[in-house]
């Protein structure tokens, strides 16, 4: 399903609500339409997951978790989903601006349709490399350890534009999806991104290391975490190739 209109309806509902809603700073709402870059493994306070149904698609509304662990609340047609999310946001706001989905989940009556928390969505594709889905050609790039310098990002964007890229979309796991490239330019774009330090292969060992920002990015940090991560990768590759 296309999640964009439903997500925009929720965004507009929050922005125009009178009085303004008092919501927790890190409260997350996920509208998961499926596809190869789906959000089934992303945790959220309130989530809507597309579910195939007879005659179309319904949206499973759930609280506090990913697609497998969140508490199901209802199975809704798209025209009713945004309004029900707003009801939950008002319930959270009434608790003082710090409440999260887990705080109201015990008090919300669950789904009575017998549908469990599983949505049947495929496991998300690791966002790195050239991905072809039907007629769509996508270059997926992941920020190594979740960060990039501004000058590196600027150089990357300028280079991608020269190669014909028309749009960048954000994806889970600190990833960028590059649209508009052609078969004859996509490999050059991947090489450009790799030169700027981005992950361009689904088998890159950096996918499996999480690192905090480290010195130079965080005042509380005491070590260069990226440098240590690179050392770990080098040592591990030497000890156990592949």
C-alpha positions in Angstrom: 0.0 0.0 0.0 1.1 3.6 -0.5 1.5 5.0 3.0 2.1 8.6 2.0 -1.4 10.0 2.0 -2.2 8.3 5.3 1.0 9.6 6.9 0.3 13.1 5.7 -3.3 13.0 7.1 -1.9 12.1 10.5 0.8 14.8 10.2 -1.9 17.4 9.3 -4.1 16.2 12.1 -1.4 16.8 14.6 -0.3 20.2 13.2 -3.9 21.6 13.1 -5.1 20.1 16.5 -6.7 22.7 18.8 -5.4 22.9 21.5 -1.9 21.7 20.4 -1.2 18.2 21.5 1.4 17.7 24.3 3.4 14.7 23.0 6.6 13.0 24.2 9.6 14.3 22.2 10.6 10.9 21.0 7.1 9.5 20.4 7.1 7.6 17.1 4.3 6.8 14.6 5.0 4.3 11.9 2.8 4.0 8.8 4.1 0.8 7.1 2.9 0.1 3.6 5.1 -2.9 3.0 7.5 -3.5 0.1 11.1 -4.4 0.2 12.1 -1.5 2.5 9.2 -2.1 4.9 9.2 -1.0 8.6 8.1 -4.3 10.1 11.2 -4.4 12.4 11.1 -0.8 13.4 9.6 -0.2 16.9 7.0 2.6 17.3 4.6 3.9 19.9 1.7 3.8 17.5 1.9 1.8 14.3 -0.2 1.2 11.2 0.8 -1.9 9.1 -0.8 -2.6 5.8 -2.6 -6.0 5.7 -3.9 -7.7 2.6 -7.6 -8.2 2.8 -10.4 -9.3 0.5 -11.0 -6.5 -1.9 -8.0 -4.4 -1.0 -5.9 -3.4 2.0 -6.7 -2.8 5.7 -4.5 -1.2 8.3 -3.6 -2.9 11.5 -3.4 -0.4 14.3 -1.1 -1.5 17.2 0.8 0.0 20.2 4.3 -0.2 21.5 6.5 -2.4 19.5 7.5 -3.7 16.0 5.1 -5.6 13.7 5.5 -8.8 15.6 5.4 -7.5 19.2 3.1 -4.5 19.3 -0.4 -4.9 20.9 -3.1 -5.0 18.2 -5.9 -2.5 18.7 -8.0 -2.6 15.5 -8.1 -3.5 11.9 -9.3 -0.5 9.9 -10.0 0.8 6.4 -7.8 3.7 5.4 -10.5 6.3 5.8 -10.9 5.5 9.5 -7.2 4.9 10.4 -6.0 8.5 10.8 -9.0 9.4 13.0 -8.3 6.4 15.3 -4.6 7.4 15.6 -5.7 10.9 16.6 -7.8 9.4 19.3 -4.8 7.6 20.7 -2.6 10.8 20.5 -5.2 12.7 22.5 -5.1 9.9 25.1 -1.3 10.3 25.3 -1.5 14.1 25.4 -3.9 14.0 28.3 -1.3 12.1 30.3 1.0 15.2 30.4 3.4 15.1 27.4 5.7 12.3 28.5 3.5 9.2 27.9 4.5 6.7 25.3 2.6 3.9 23.6 3.6 1.4 26.3 1.9 3.6 28.9 -1.6 3.4 27.4 -1.4 -0.1 25.8 -2.7 -1.9 28.9 -5.7 0.4 29.0 -6.7 0.2 25.3 -9.1 -2.5 24.3 -7.5 -4.9 21.8 -8.7 -6.1 18.5 -11.6 -8.5 18.4 -11.2 -9.6 14.9 -9.0 -12.5 15.9 -6.1 -11.1 13.9 -2.7 -11.6 15.7 0.1 -9.1 15.6 1.8 -10.6 12.5 1.2 -8.7 9.4 2.6 -11.2 6.9 5.1 -8.6 5.6 8.4 -9.9 4.2 11.6 -9.3 6.1 13.0 -5.9 5.0 15.9 -5.8 2.5 19.2 -4.6 3.9 19.4 -1.1 2.4 22.6 -1.2 0.5 23.5 -1.7 -3.2 21.6 -1.7 -6.5 18.1 -2.9 -6.1 15.7 -3.6 -9.0 12.0 -3.9 -8.3 9.9 -4.2 -11.4 10.8 -1.3 -13.6 12.2 0.7 -10.7 16.0 1.0 -10.3 17.1 2.1 -6.8 20.6 2.7 -5.4 20.4 2.1 -1.6 23.2 3.7 0.5 23.7 3.4 4.2 25.5 5.8 6.4 28.4 4.0 8.0 27.7 3.9 11.7 24.8 6.2 11.2 26.7 9.4 10.4 28.3 11.5 7.7 30.1 14.8 7.6 28.2 17.7 6.0 30.9 18.3 3.4 30.9 14.6 2.4 27.1 14.7 2.1 27.2 17.8 0.0 29.8 16.3 -2.4 27.7 13.1 -2.6 24.5 15.0 -3.5 26.3 17.1 -6.2 27.8 14.0 -7.7 24.6 12.1 -7.7 22.8 15.0 -9.4 25.4 15.1 -12.1 24.8 11.4 -12.7 21.0 11.9 -13.1 19.6 11.3 -9.7 16.3 13.1 -9.2 15.2 12.3 -5.7 16.6 11.0 -2.3 14.3 9.2 0.1 15.1 8.3 3.7 14.9 4.6 4.7 15.4 2.6 7.9 18.9 2.0 9.3 20.2 5.4 8.3 19.8 4.7 4.6 19.3 6.9 1.6 17.4 5.6 -1.5 18.6 7.3 -4.7 16.0 7.5 -7.5 16.3 8.6 -11.1 19.6 6.8 -12.0 19.9 4.7 -15.2 21.6 1.4 -15.8 24.6 3.2 -17.4 25.1 5.5 -14.4 24.1 3.5 -11.3 27.5 1.8 -10.9 29.3 5.1 -11.1 27.0 6.5 -8.5 27.7 3.5 -6.2 31.5 4.1 -6.6 31.0 7.8 -5.8 29.1 6.9 -2.6 31.7 4.4 -1.5 34.4 7.0 -2.0 32.5 9.2 0.5 32.5 6.4 3.0 28.9 5.1 2.6 28.0 1.4 2.7 27.1 0.2 -0.8 27.1 -3.6 -0.4 24.6 -5.7 1.6 27.5 -7.9 2.7 29.6 -5.1 4.2 30.7 -6.0 7.7 29.9 -2.5 8.9 26.2 -3.4 8.8 26.8 -5.6 11.9 28.5 -3.0 14.1 26.7 -0.3 16.0 28.8 2.6 17.2 27.9 5.7 19.2 29.1 9.0 17.6 32.4 9.1 19.5 34.9 11.9 19.9 34.5 14.8 17.6 30.7 14.3 17.6 29.8 13.9 21.3 31.2 15.9 24.2 30.9 12.9 26.5 32.8 10.5 24.3 36.3 9.4 25.1 37.3 7.4 22.0 37.1 7.6 18.3 34.4 4.9 17.9 34.5 4.8 14.1 38.2 4.1 14.1 37.7 1.3 16.6 34.9 -0.2 14.5 37.2 -0.2 11.5 39.9 -1.9 13.5 37.4 -4.6 14.6 36.4 -5.2 11.0 40.0 -5.5 9.9 40.9 -7.9 12.7 37.8 -10.0 12.2 38.3 -10.3 8.5 41.8 -11.5 9.0 40.8 -14.0 11.7 37.7 -15.3 9.9 37.5 -14.3 6.2 33.9 -13.8 5.1 
